Amino acid sequence: MVWCGPEKGWLGLDPTNGIAMGGDHIVMAVGRDYLDIAPIDGVFNGYGAQEIFVEVDVEAVAD
């Protein structure tokens, strides 16, 4: 979200795709700074090559 002044207010932006947020966007976190909501944080101690596999399932729910 970006503040665009009192006339426009807060506008949602998707910087990855270069578009305005729409109904198909999902807010994952809210913070004052990127470090408040960094998706990956911490320290890893290990050996050899590492891989990560991530899967996200989204299901609509009734209001």
N, CA, C and O atoms as a GROMACS GRO file, in nm:
protein
  252
    1MET      N    1   0.084  -0.117   0.000
    1MET     CA    2   0.000   0.000   0.000
    1MET      C    3   0.089   0.124   0.000
    1MET      O    4   0.195   0.127   0.062
    2VAL      N    5   0.044   0.223  -0.070
    2VAL     CA    6   0.117   0.348  -0.077
    2VAL      C    7   0.020   0.464  -0.056
    2VAL      O    8  -0.090   0.465  -0.111
    3TRP      N    9   0.063   0.561   0.025
    3TRP     CA   10  -0.020   0.678   0.051
    3TRP      C   11  -0.005   0.775  -0.064
    3TRP      O   12   0.106   0.818  -0.095
    4CYS      N   13  -0.114   0.810  -0.128
    4CYS     CA   14  -0.112   0.899  -0.245
    4CYS      C   15  -0.176   1.033  -0.217
    4CYS      O   16  -0.220   1.102  -0.309
    5GLY      N   17  -0.184   1.072  -0.090
    5GLY     CA   18  -0.240   1.201  -0.054
    5GLY      C   19  -0.387   1.192  -0.018
    5GLY      O   20  -0.450   1.088  -0.040
    6PRO      N   21  -0.443   1.300   0.037
    6PRO     CA   22  -0.580   1.296   0.084
    6PRO      C   23  -0.684   1.275  -0.026
    6PRO      O   24  -0.793   1.223   0.001
    7GLU      N   25  -0.654   1.313  -0.148
    7GLU     CA   26  -0.750   1.294  -0.257
    7GLU      C   27  -0.761   1.149  -0.302
    7GLU      O   28  -0.871   1.102  -0.330
    8LYS      N   29  -0.650   1.078  -0.308
    8LYS     CA   30  -0.648   0.939  -0.354
    8LYS      C   31  -0.647   0.840  -0.238
    8LYS      O   32  -0.700   0.729  -0.251
    9GLY      N   33  -0.587   0.878  -0.126
    9GLY     CA   34  -0.579   0.788  -0.010
    9GLY      C   35  -0.476   0.679  -0.032
    9GLY      O   36  -0.377   0.698  -0.103
   10TRP      N   37  -0.500   0.563   0.030
   10TRP     CA   38  -0.409   0.449   0.018
   10TRP      C   39  -0.442   0.370  -0.107
   10TRP      O   40  -0.559   0.338  -0.132
   11LEU      N   41  -0.341   0.337  -0.185
   11LEU     CA   42  -0.359   0.254  -0.304
   11LEU      C   43  -0.272   0.130  -0.293
   11LEU      O   44  -0.155   0.139  -0.254
   12GLY      N   45  -0.328   0.017  -0.327
   12GLY     CA   46  -0.253  -0.108  -0.324
   12GLY      C   47  -0.176  -0.127  -0.454
   12GLY      O   48  -0.231  -0.110  -0.563
   13LEU      N   49  -0.049  -0.162  -0.442
   13LEU     CA   50   0.035  -0.185  -0.559
   13LEU      C   51   0.097  -0.323  -0.554
   13LEU      O   52   0.131  -0.373  -0.446
   14ASP      N   53   0.112  -0.384  -0.669
   14ASP     CA   54   0.182  -0.512  -0.683
   14ASP      C   55   0.311  -0.483  -0.759
   14ASP      O   56   0.312  -0.487  -0.882
   15PRO      N   57   0.421  -0.453  -0.686
   15PRO     CA   58   0.545  -0.416  -0.755
   15PRO      C   59   0.608  -0.530  -0.834
   15PRO      O   60   0.683  -0.505  -0.928
   16THR      N   61   0.578  -0.653  -0.799
   16THR     CA   62   0.634  -0.766  -0.872
   16THR      C   63   0.583  -0.770  -1.015
   16THR      O   64   0.659  -0.796  -1.108
   17ASN      N   65   0.454  -0.743  -1.032
   17ASN     CA   66   0.393  -0.749  -1.165
   17ASN      C   67   0.368  -0.611  -1.224
   17ASN      O   68   0.320  -0.600  -1.337
   18GLY      N   69   0.399  -0.504  -1.149
   18GLY     CA   70   0.382  -0.369  -1.199
   18GLY      C   71   0.238  -0.329  -1.223
   18GLY      O   72   0.208  -0.259  -1.320
   19ILE      N   73   0.147  -0.372  -1.135
   19ILE     CA   74   0.005  -0.342  -1.152
   19ILE      C   75  -0.057  -0.299  -1.019
   19ILE      O   76   0.002  -0.319  -0.913
   20ALA      N   77  -0.175  -0.239  -1.026
   20ALA     CA   78  -0.250  -0.207  -0.905
   20ALA      C   79  -0.311  -0.335  -0.848
   20ALA      O   80  -0.340  -0.428  -0.923
   21MET      N   81  -0.330  -0.338  -0.717
   21MET     CA   82  -0.392  -0.455  -0.653
   21MET      C   83  -0.536  -0.467  -0.698
   21MET      O   84  -0.605  -0.367  -0.719
   22GLY      N   85  -0.581  -0.590  -0.713
   22GLY     CA   86  -0.718  -0.617  -0.751
   22GLY      C   87  -0.782  -0.716  -0.655
   22GLY      O   88  -0.724  -0.750  -0.552
   23GLY      N   89  -0.899  -0.760  -0.688
   23GLY     CA   90  -0.973  -0.854  -0.604
   23GLY      C   91  -0.908  -0.990  -0.592
   23GLY      O   92  -0.941  -1.067  -0.502
   24ASP      N   93  -0.815  -1.022  -0.682
   24ASP     CA   94  -0.749  -1.151  -0.677
   24ASP      C   95  -0.616  -1.148  -0.602
   24ASP      O   96  -0.544  -1.247  -0.600
   25HIS      N   97  -0.584  -1.034  -0.540
   25HIS     CA   98  -0.463  -1.023  -0.458
   25HIS      C   99  -0.497  -1.058  -0.314
   25HIS      O  100  -0.608  -1.032  -0.268
   26ILE      N  101  -0.403  -1.116  -0.242
   26ILE     CA  102  -0.420  -1.155  -0.103
   26ILE      C  103  -0.318  -1.081  -0.019
   26ILE      O  104  -0.198  -1.092  -0.044
   27VAL      N  105  -0.364  -1.006   0.081
   27VAL     CA  106  -0.273  -0.936   0.172
   27VAL      C  107  -0.215  -1.039   0.267
   27VAL      O  108  -0.288  -1.107   0.339
   28MET      N  109  -0.083  -1.049   0.268
   28MET     CA  110  -0.015  -1.147   0.352
   28MET      C  111   0.036  -1.088   0.482
   28MET      O  112   0.045  -1.158   0.583
   29ALA      N  113   0.069  -0.960   0.482
   29ALA     CA  114   0.123  -0.896   0.602
   29ALA      C  115   0.112  -0.745   0.587
   29ALA      O  116   0.102  -0.693   0.476
   30VAL      N  117   0.113  -0.677   0.700
   30VAL     CA  118   0.109  -0.532   0.702
   30VAL      C  119   0.216  -0.484   0.800
   30VAL      O  120   0.222  -0.532   0.913
   31GLY      N  121   0.299  -0.391   0.758
   31GLY     CA  122   0.403  -0.338   0.846
   31GLY      C  123   0.444  -0.199   0.802
   31GLY      O  124   0.409  -0.155   0.693
   32ARG      N  125   0.517  -0.131   0.887
   32ARG     CA  126   0.563   0.004   0.856
   32ARG      C  127   0.689   0.000   0.770
   32ARG      O  128   0.723   0.100   0.706
   33ASP      N  129   0.758  -0.113   0.767
   33ASP     CA  130   0.885  -0.125   0.698
   33ASP      C  131   0.898  -0.269   0.650
   33ASP      O  132   0.839  -0.360   0.710
   34TYR      N  133   0.974  -0.292   0.544
   34TYR     CA  134   0.993  -0.428   0.493
   34TYR      C  135   1.045  -0.522   0.602
   34TYR      O  136   1.003  -0.638   0.609
   35LEU      N  137   1.135  -0.474   0.685
   35LEU     CA  138   1.190  -0.560   0.790
   35LEU      C  139   1.086  -0.603   0.893
   35LEU      O  140   1.105  -0.703   0.962
   36ASP      N  141   0.974  -0.529   0.903
   36ASP     CA  142   0.865  -0.570   0.992
   36ASP      C  143   0.795  -0.696   0.941
   36ASP      O  144   0.738  -0.771   1.020
   37ILE      N  145   0.800  -0.718   0.809
   37ILE     CA  146   0.721  -0.827   0.749
   37ILE      C  147   0.802  -0.917   0.656
   37ILE      O  148   0.745  -0.986   0.571
   38ALA      N  149   0.934  -0.917   0.671
   38ALA     CA  150   1.018  -0.998   0.583
   38ALA      C  151   0.972  -1.144   0.584
   38ALA      O  152   0.957  -1.203   0.692
   39PRO      N  153   0.948  -1.204   0.466
   39PRO     CA  154   0.898  -1.341   0.462
   39PRO      C  155   1.001  -1.445   0.507
   39PRO      O  156   0.964  -1.555   0.549
   40ILE      N  157   1.128  -1.411   0.497
   40ILE     CA  158   1.233  -1.503   0.540
   40ILE      C  159   1.324  -1.428   0.636
   40ILE      O  160   1.377  -1.322   0.603
   41ASP      N  161   1.342  -1.484   0.754
   41ASP     CA  162   1.423  -1.417   0.854
   41ASP      C  163   1.487  -1.525   0.941
   41ASP      O  164   1.421  -1.622   0.977
   42GLY      N  165   1.611  -1.509   0.973
   42GLY     CA  166   1.677  -1.605   1.061
   42GLY      C  167   1.812  -1.648   1.009
   42GLY      O  168   1.867  -1.589   0.916
   43VAL      N  169   1.865  -1.752   1.072
   43VAL     CA  170   1.999  -1.801   1.039
   43VAL      C  171   1.991  -1.952   1.017
   43VAL      O  172   1.922  -2.022   1.090
   44PHE      N  173   2.060  -2.000   0.915
   44PHE     CA  174   2.068  -2.144   0.888
   44PHE      C  175   2.212  -2.189   0.905
   44PHE      O  176   2.304  -2.128   0.850
   45ASN      N  177   2.232  -2.294   0.980
   45ASN     CA  178   2.363  -2.358   0.993
   45ASN      C  179   2.350  -2.500   0.942
   45ASN      O  180   2.274  -2.579   0.998
   46GLY      N  181   2.424  -2.534   0.838
   46GLY     CA  182   2.414  -2.668   0.783
   46GLY      C  183   2.525  -2.694   0.684
   46GLY      O  184   2.613  -2.611   0.664
   47TYR      N  185   2.520  -2.810   0.622
   47TYR     CA  186   2.623  -2.852   0.528
   47TYR      C  187   2.560  -2.888   0.394
   47TYR      O  188   2.443  -2.926   0.387
   48GLY      N  189   2.638  -2.874   0.290
   48GLY     CA  190   2.597  -2.920   0.157
   48GLY      C  191   2.489  -2.834   0.095
   48GLY      O  192   2.448  -2.732   0.150
   49ALA      N  193   2.443  -2.878  -0.021
   49ALA     CA  194   2.339  -2.806  -0.095
   49ALA      C  195   2.205  -2.821  -0.025
   49ALA      O  196   2.174  -2.927   0.030
   50GLN      N  197   2.127  -2.717  -0.028
   50GLN     CA  198   1.995  -2.718   0.033
   50GLN      C  199   1.891  -2.682  -0.071
   50GLN      O  200   1.919  -2.607  -0.165
   51GLU      N  201   1.771  -2.736  -0.055
   51GLU     CA  202   1.659  -2.704  -0.142
   51GLU      C  203   1.538  -2.673  -0.056
   51GLU      O  204   1.524  -2.726   0.055
   52ILE      N  205   1.452  -2.587  -0.106
   52ILE     CA  206   1.328  -2.559  -0.037
   52ILE      C  207   1.213  -2.576  -0.136
   52ILE      O  208   1.222  -2.533  -0.250
   53PHE      N  209   1.108  -2.639  -0.091
   53PHE     CA  210   0.989  -2.658  -0.172
   53PHE      C  211   0.873  -2.591  -0.100
   53PHE      O  212   0.849  -2.617   0.018
   54VAL      N  213   0.802  -2.505  -0.171
   54VAL     CA  214   0.693  -2.430  -0.112
   54VAL      C  215   0.568  -2.450  -0.196
   54VAL      O  216   0.573  -2.448  -0.319
   55GLU      N  217   0.456  -2.468  -0.129
   55GLU     CA  218   0.328  -2.483  -0.198
   55GLU      C  219   0.225  -2.399  -0.123
   55GLU      O  220   0.221  -2.399   0.000
   56VAL      N  221   0.143  -2.329  -0.198
   56VAL     CA  222   0.039  -2.246  -0.138
   56VAL      C  223  -0.094  -2.285  -0.198
   56VAL      O  224  -0.110  -2.286  -0.320
   57ASP      N  225  -0.190  -2.316  -0.112
   57ASP     CA  226  -0.327  -2.345  -0.155
   57ASP      C  227  -0.417  -2.232  -0.106
   57ASP      O  228  -0.410  -2.194   0.011
   58VAL      N  229  -0.502  -2.180  -0.194
   58VAL     CA  230  -0.593  -2.073  -0.158
   58VAL      C  231  -0.734  -2.123  -0.178
   58VAL      O  232  -0.768  -2.177  -0.283
   59GLU      N  233  -0.817  -2.104  -0.076
   59GLU     CA  234  -0.956  -2.150  -0.083
   59GLU      C  235  -1.047  -2.036  -0.040
   59GLU      O  236  -1.026  -1.976   0.066
   60ALA      N  237  -1.146  -2.007  -0.119
   60ALA     CA  238  -1.240  -1.901  -0.085
   60ALA      C  239  -1.332  -1.947   0.028
   60ALA      O  240  -1.375  -2.062   0.033
   61VAL      N  241  -1.360  -1.854   0.120
   61VAL     CA  242  -1.452  -1.883   0.230
   61VAL      C  243  -1.564  -1.779   0.229
   61VAL      O  244  -1.544  -1.666   0.184
   62ALA      N  245  -1.679  -1.817   0.277
   62ALA     CA  246  -1.792  -1.725   0.282
   62ALA      C  247  -1.770  -1.620   0.390
   62ALA      O  248  -1.711  -1.648   0.494
   63ASP      N  249  -1.818  -1.498   0.363
   63ASP     CA  250  -1.807  -1.389   0.463
   63ASP      C  251  -1.906  -1.411   0.576
   63ASP      O  252  -1.913  -1.330   0.669
   0.00000   0.00000   0.00000
